[in-house]
């Protein structure tokens, strides 16, 4: 039997959202989503944790995690 690789890929992935390495939530994105899309959705998800705090650095690992360093 043969298989089609396109059919076994996940269409949506769940990405962990962290602040300083501590889990604050999760978001669902399309597979291989761009960093800008992930960044916007993650900020909306954890907006109550980011009250007037400056983000020094954003670490994004595609299809896995996004971490905000404050």
Buried (B, 14 or more C-beta within 10 A) or exposed (E): EEEEEEEEEEEEBEBBBBBEEEEBEEBEBEEEBEEEEBBEBBBEBBEEBBEEEEEEEBEBEBBEBBBBEE
